[in-house]
Structure formats: structure tokens, C-alpha cells
């Protein structure tokens, strides 16, 4: 048994704290907001990001990074992709070689186009060579917190590290499979959010099952095409971190990215939608990285390209769908 520090007290970080608490003698949950950390300590509930779920007694909320990382042997980061680099820079004085780092963030860093495990390694490596794994899969925070059966993937280039995290995290309702393909796992987790925005558009426009099935299938093809170009294994995208997460995020009512698409289809502008959301919809920023990566690797990602134009260049959802349907005919 090892002490666990969860960096990020949003809905997913809090749900992981609840789910993993029985597996560890102590779990520290780092929360950005001082006042929220204090309320969690008093009420045992994260009333902002996951109301209605009590934290177990061995989960301790902290707003000080040093205190949150003290004594940790596993550091599980659950923060938005655009703050990961800066947060690890702030954490660096408190990190040590014996720690294991696990990323549960589903996004890509704009500009560098790096995956989160690569960002962590880049920040920490000047101090020491970090042990890094990633977890991803079809997971809604509220269902995990409620103890509903959930399966996901833990991936690392070091097979023994993936196995260690699997053994540390697995529980009666929380099943993990190991993978040696962090690239495929992270690309699947990031790009499915882009496709989910499109799924929300279809739902918001009142379109039916035919259109949704086509979007999911062709979205999976784009995810797999990009992942393969980046050196991933094709079978990874057919698994939990690829197809499984894509199906959940495109169809589930708890999906933030799907919600963005629904609201766009209803005529709301992006700035208004983002301002009304408490938590980050990673797909918004990931569209930028997806389009850039497609250009870098010379591959076609038409769904991602249309989502980018819709989010950042103002084309209407109807125009985006028409552009996809009017593309030149080709083999599947």
C-alpha cells in the first residue's frame, strides 16, 4: 500500500479520490481554491464539482501543493491540459525520484502538440528521470463516485510500471487493463473529445441514429489514423481508451464536450457556452492540436477540421455537416 496524491479537485479528480480511497492508507486531494478545500474539510463534500458524494475519511483536501505532495508515492494528475506544464513546474521542488506519476488528463498541449505524459517527462527530466503512466477509458465521474462498474486502461512504456499501477488502483468496481501503448491511449482520450463535440451538434440539430453511427465510425477512423501515424498500436484504438471512450462521450448526457456541440447547434456562441461551464471541455482546445498534428503527419482528419472551423472560424453546424457530406467519394 502506498500513499496517493491526486492533483486536481474537479469532478474526475474527486471521483478518483472516492474510488481509490479504499486502496490507500492516505489520499490527499489538491484543490486549487482555498475556500473550497476548507469546505471539503468541514463537510466532506466537493460542493462545486461533485455535489452529493461524501469523501471517505482518509481523503484529505489540501490547497497547498507542498502539503498535498508530502509523503506521496503515487502522484495522479487530473488537471486541464493547458495548465499541466505550469503546475508540474510548481510541483517540481516537491517531487522526488521514488514517485510514480500517473496522468488522467485527456488532452494535448497546444503549441508543442505534446501528450500529457510527454509534458510531465519534459518538465521533470532535468531533475530526475520520472516514471510515468497514463490512465484513460470510458469514465463519467458521477458513475465512478457512485461505485458503478468501470473499466479503463493504464499504459506505460515500462510494463512493470503499468502492472504496479493496475495492482494499486484496481478494486471491486474499478477494473484496469494494462497497455504498453501510452501514445494510443492518450491520442484516443484526446481526439474522442473533438468527435464528441460533433456528436453534440448532431443531437442538437435533431438528427437521428444514422448520422450518429456514421460520425462515431468515421471519428474512430480519424483517431486511429492519427495514432498510427504517431507510432501507436492499432488495437489500442479498438479498445477502452479508443472506441469505448468515444461511444460513451458521444452518447452520454454527462459529456461536457457533447454539451458544447448541443449548445452550438442551438445557436449559442462559444464564448457564452464556455463562460457558463464550471469545468473545462477539453475538446475545444484539442481541435487546434488535432488539426496541427494532422498537417504535421500528412493525414486527413475531416471531422476534426470541420470542428475546428466551427469552433474558431464561425462556420455554422449545418455548414460543417454539409462540407463533410460533400467531400469527394472514396474507398472506406
C-alpha positions in Angstrom: 0.0 0.0 0.0 1.3 3.4 -0.9 0.2 7.0 -0.2 -1.6 8.7 -3.1 -1.7 12.4 -4.0 -4.4 13.5 -6.5 -3.6 16.8 -8.1 -6.8 18.3 -9.3 -10.1 18.6 -7.4 -12.6 18.8 -10.2 -15.2 16.2 -10.7 -12.9 13.5 -12.1 -10.2 14.0 -9.5 -12.7 14.0 -6.7 -14.4 10.8 -8.1 -11.0 9.1 -8.3 -10.4 10.1 -4.7 -13.6 8.4 -3.6 -13.0 5.3 -5.8 -9.3 4.8 -4.8 -9.6 5.7 -1.1 -10.1 2.0 0.0 -6.9 1.1 -1.8 -4.6 3.5 0.1 -3.9 4.4 3.8 -3.9 8.1 2.9 -5.2 10.1 -0.1 -4.5 13.8 -0.5 -6.6 15.7 -2.9 -5.1 19.0 -4.1 -7.8 21.6 -4.8 -6.9 24.9 -6.4 -9.4 27.1 -4.4 -8.5 27.7 -0.8 -12.1 28.2 0.2 -13.3 25.0 -1.5 -10.6 23.0 0.2 -11.7 24.4 3.6 -15.4 23.5 2.8 -14.4 20.0 1.8 -12.5 19.5 5.1 -15.6 20.6 7.0 -18.4 19.0 5.0 -16.5 16.1 3.3 -18.2 17.0 0.1 -16.9 18.8 -3.0 -20.0 21.0 -3.4 -18.7 22.8 -6.5 -17.6 19.9 -8.8 -19.2 16.8 -7.4 -22.0 17.6 -5.0 -23.9 14.7 -3.4 -20.9 12.4 -2.8 -19.1 12.2 0.5 -15.4 11.7 0.6 -14.1 8.8 2.7 -12.4 9.7 6.0 -8.9 9.0 4.7 -9.2 11.6 1.8 -7.7 14.9 2.9 -8.3 18.1 0.9 -5.3 20.5 0.5 -4.8 23.7 -1.3 -1.0 23.9 -0.7 0.9 21.8 -3.2 3.8 21.0 -0.8 1.3 19.6 1.7 -0.6 17.7 -0.9 2.6 16.0 -2.2 4.2 15.3 1.2 4.7 11.5 1.7 3.2 10.7 -1.7 4.5 7.6 -3.6 1.9 7.9 -6.4 1.1 11.3 -7.9 -2.1 11.2 -10.0 -2.6 14.4 -12.0 -6.2 15.3 -13.1 -5.9 18.8 -14.3 -6.8 20.5 -17.6 -4.1 20.0 -20.4 -3.4 23.8 -20.7 -2.3 24.1 -17.1 -0.4 20.8 -16.8 3.1 22.2 -17.7 2.9 25.1 -15.3 1.5 23.0 -12.5 4.3 20.5 -12.8 6.8 23.3 -12.7 5.3 24.5 -9.5 5.3 20.9 -8.1 8.9 20.2 -9.1 10.6 21.3 -5.8 8.3 18.8 -4.0 8.9 15.8 -6.3 11.5 13.0 -5.8 12.8 10.1 -7.9 10.9 7.4 -6.0 7.5 8.8 -7.0 5.3 7.3 -9.7 3.5 9.8 -11.9 0.1 8.9 -13.5 -1.7 11.2 -15.8 -5.5 11.1 -16.1 -5.8 14.2 -18.3 -7.4 13.7 -21.7 -6.0 16.4 -23.9 -3.0 17.7 -25.8 -0.8 20.7 -25.2 -1.4 23.4 -27.8 1.8 24.8 -29.4 4.1 21.9 -28.5 1.4 19.3 -29.5 2.8 17.1 -26.8 0.8 14.4 -25.0 0.5 14.9 -21.2 3.0 12.1 -20.4 5.5 13.9 -22.6 4.8 17.2 -20.9 5.4 15.6 -17.5 8.6 14.0 -18.6 9.9 17.2 -20.2 9.3 19.2 -17.0 10.6 16.6 -14.5 13.5 15.0 -16.5 16.1 17.8 -15.8 15.7 17.0 -12.1 15.4 13.2 -12.5 14.1 10.6 -14.9 10.4 10.2 -14.0 8.3 7.0 -14.0 5.2 8.0 -16.0 2.0 6.1 -16.7 -1.4 7.2 -18.1 -4.9 6.1 -17.4 -7.9 6.6 -19.7 -11.2 5.0 -20.8 -14.9 5.4 -20.7 -15.5 7.1 -17.4 -18.1 9.6 -16.2 -17.1 11.0 -12.8 -20.5 10.6 -11.1 -20.8 7.0 -12.0 -17.3 6.2 -10.7 -18.1 8.1 -7.5 -21.3 6.1 -7.1 -19.3 2.8 -7.3 -20.8 1.7 -10.6 -18.7 -0.9 -12.5 -16.0 0.9 -14.6 -13.2 -0.4 -16.8 -10.2 1.6 -18.1 -6.6 1.2 -19.3 -3.3 2.0 -17.6 -0.5 2.4 -20.1 3.3 2.8 -19.8 6.3 2.0 -22.0 7.5 0.2 -18.9 5.3 -2.9 -18.5 6.2 -3.3 -14.8 5.1 0.2 -14.0 1.7 -0.3 -15.7 1.3 -3.5 -13.7 2.1 -1.8 -10.5 -0.5 1.0 -11.1 -3.0 -1.7 -12.1 -2.5 -3.5 -8.8 -2.6 -0.4 -6.8 -5.8 1.1 -8.3 -7.9 -2.0 -9.1 -10.9 -2.7 -6.9 -14.3 -4.5 -7.0 -15.9 -1.9 -9.2 -12.8 -0.4 -10.8 -11.1 -2.7 -13.3 -7.9 -1.8 -15.1 -6.3 -3.4 -18.1 -2.6 -2.8 -18.8 -1.1 -1.5 -22.1 2.4 -0.8 -23.4 1.0 1.9 -25.7 0.7 5.3 -24.0 0.6 7.1 -27.3 -2.5 5.3 -28.5 -4.2 5.6 -25.1 -3.5 9.4 -24.9 -4.4 10.1 -28.5 -7.7 8.2 -28.2 -8.5 10.1 -25.0 -7.8 13.4 -26.5 -9.3 13.1 -30.0 -12.6 11.5 -28.9 -13.4 14.8 -27.3 -13.3 16.5 -30.6 -15.6 14.0 -32.2 -17.9 14.3 -29.2 -18.5 18.0 -30.0 -19.7 16.8 -33.4 -22.0 14.3 -31.8 -23.5 17.1 -29.7 -24.1 19.1 -32.9 -26.0 16.2 -34.4 -28.1 15.7 -31.3 -28.7 19.5 -31.0 -29.9 19.6 -34.6 -32.3 16.7 -34.0 -30.6 14.3 -36.4 -31.0 10.6 -35.9 -29.1 7.3 -35.4 -27.8 7.0 -38.9 -25.9 10.3 -38.6 -24.6 9.4 -35.2 -23.4 6.0 -36.2 -21.6 7.4 -39.2 -19.9 10.1 -37.1 -18.7 7.7 -34.4 -17.4 5.2 -37.0 -15.6 7.8 -39.1 -14.4 9.6 -36.0 -12.8 6.4 -34.8 -11.1 6.1 -38.2 -9.6 9.6 -37.7 -8.4 8.7 -34.2 -6.8 5.5 -35.4 -5.2 7.2 -38.4 -3.5 9.9 -36.3 -2.5 7.4 -33.6 -0.9 5.1 -36.2 1.0 8.0 -37.7 2.4 8.8 -34.3 3.5 5.2 -33.7 0.6 3.8 -31.7 -0.8 0.2 -32.0 -4.0 -0.1 -34.0 -5.6 -2.4 -31.4 -5.4 0.3 -28.7 -8.0 2.4 -30.6 -10.3 -0.6 -30.8 -10.3 -0.8 -27.0 -11.5 1.0 -24.0 -9.3 4.1 -24.5 -10.4 4.4 -28.1 -13.8 3.1 -29.2 -15.1 2.6 -25.6 -14.4 6.2 -24.6 -15.6 7.5 -27.9 -19.0 5.8 -27.7 -19.5 7.0 -24.1 -18.6 10.6 -24.8 -20.6 10.8 -28.0 -23.8 9.4 -26.4 -23.7 10.2 -22.7 -25.6 13.1 -21.3 -22.9 13.8 -18.8 -20.3 14.6 -21.5 -19.1 18.2 -21.4 -17.9 18.1 -25.0 -21.1 16.8 -26.3 -22.9 19.6 -24.4 -20.7 22.1 -26.2 -21.9 20.7 -29.5 -25.5 20.7 -28.5 -25.4 24.4 -27.4 -23.6 25.4 -30.6 -26.3 23.7 -32.7 -28.9 25.7 -30.7 -27.3 28.9 -31.8 -25.2 29.9 -28.7 -21.8 31.3 -29.3 -18.7 29.6 -28.0 -17.7 32.3 -25.5 -21.1 32.2 -23.9 -21.1 28.4 -23.7 -17.6 28.3 -22.1 -18.5 31.0 -19.6 -21.5 29.0 -18.4 -19.5 25.9 -17.7 -17.8 25.2 -14.4 -15.4 22.6 -15.8 -13.2 22.5 -18.9 -14.4 20.9 -22.2 -11.0 19.6 -23.4 -12.2 19.1 -27.0 -12.4 22.9 -27.6 -8.6 23.3 -27.3 -7.8 19.9 -28.7 -9.3 20.7 -32.0 -6.4 23.1 -32.6 -3.8 20.4 -31.8 -5.6 17.8 -33.8 -5.6 19.9 -37.0 -1.9 20.8 -36.5 -1.0 17.1 -35.9 -2.9 16.0 -39.0 -0.9 18.6 -41.0 2.4 17.5 -39.4 1.8 13.9 -40.2 0.2 14.4 -43.6 -3.1 12.7 -42.9 -6.7 13.6 -43.4 -9.0 14.4 -40.4 -12.1 16.0 -41.9 -14.3 15.8 -38.8 -11.6 17.4 -36.7 -11.1 20.1 -39.4 -14.8 21.0 -39.5 -15.0 21.1 -35.7 -12.0 23.5 -35.8 -13.7 25.7 -38.4 -17.0 25.7 -36.4 -15.4 26.5 -33.1 -12.8 29.0 -34.2 -13.8 30.4 -37.6 -17.6 30.7 -37.1 -19.0 28.4 -39.7 -22.4 27.1 -38.8 -23.1 23.5 -37.7 -25.1 23.0 -40.8 -22.3 24.2 -43.0 -19.9 21.8 -41.2 -22.1 18.8 -41.9 -22.7 19.8 -45.5 -18.9 20.1 -46.0 -18.4 16.6 -44.6 -21.1 15.1 -46.8 -19.9 16.8 -49.9 -16.4 15.5 -49.8 -15.1 13.6 -52.8 -16.2 9.9 -52.9 -13.5 7.3 -51.9 -12.9 3.9 -50.5 -13.6 3.3 -46.8 
